[in-house]
């Protein structure tokens, strides 16, 4: 996603972590719940300052998928994610 290096780690229990890279530092942050259905991936972001358990729903459309990468877009981003095990 441009100069920003981010990523997602999707877990079997449908929670996910988001990866952030700032300079040489990498951190993984628990972020919420995920669901995949059809051509879409839905991310519910957990925000600690919200009054409810989740605050924001982010919807990604899967444009294409190969064994090595997934191309997706949301309302404001187009991204290519490298697949990892």
C-alpha positions in Angstrom: 0.0 0.0 0.0 2.4 2.7 -1.2 5.1 3.6 1.2 3.1 2.2 4.1 3.9 -1.4 4.8 1.0 -3.1 6.5 -0.4 -6.6 6.5 -3.0 -8.8 8.1 -2.7 -12.1 9.9 -6.0 -13.9 9.7 -6.5 -16.6 12.4 -8.8 -19.7 12.3 -11.0 -18.3 15.1 -11.9 -15.3 12.8 -9.8 -12.8 14.7 -7.0 -10.9 13.0 -3.9 -8.9 13.7 -2.7 -5.9 11.7 0.9 -5.4 11.0 2.5 -1.9 11.0 6.1 -1.0 10.0 7.6 2.3 11.0 11.1 2.6 9.8 12.9 -0.5 11.0 10.3 -1.4 13.6 7.5 -4.0 13.0 4.6 -4.6 15.3 1.5 -6.8 15.2 -1.6 -5.4 16.9 -4.8 -7.4 17.7 -7.4 -5.6 15.6 -10.8 -7.4 15.6 -12.8 -10.0 13.7 -12.8 -11.0 10.1 -15.3 -12.8 7.7 -14.8 -13.8 4.1 -17.8 -14.3 1.9 -18.0 -14.4 -1.9 -15.6 -11.8 -3.4 -15.4 -9.8 -0.1 -13.4 -9.8 3.1 -15.1 -7.9 6.0 -12.9 -6.5 8.8 -14.5 -5.4 12.1 -12.0 -3.1 13.8 -11.9 -3.1 17.5 -11.3 0.4 18.9 -10.6 0.6 22.6 -12.1 4.1 23.0 -15.5 3.1 21.5 -18.6 2.4 23.6 -19.4 -0.9 21.8 -17.2 -3.9 21.2 -16.5 -2.9 17.6 -16.5 0.6 16.0 -15.8 0.3 12.3 -16.5 -2.1 9.5 -14.1 -2.2 6.6 -15.0 -4.0 3.4 -12.4 -5.2 0.9 -13.3 -6.6 -2.6 -11.0 -9.4 -3.7 -10.0 -8.5 -7.3 -7.7 -11.5 -7.9 -5.9 -14.2 -6.0 -2.9 -16.4 -6.9 -0.9 -18.8 -4.7 1.5 -15.9 -4.0 -0.6 -12.8 -3.7 -4.1 -11.3 -3.2 -5.1 -8.1 -5.0 -7.9 -6.2 -3.2 -9.5 -2.8 -2.9 -11.6 -0.9 -0.4 -13.3 2.4 -0.7 -10.0 4.3 -0.6 -7.1 1.8 -1.1 -5.9 -0.6 -3.8 -3.5 -3.1 -2.4 -1.5 -6.2 -3.3 -0.9 -8.5 -0.3 1.8 -11.1 -0.4 0.6 -14.5 0.9 2.5 -16.1 3.6 2.2 -19.3 5.7 
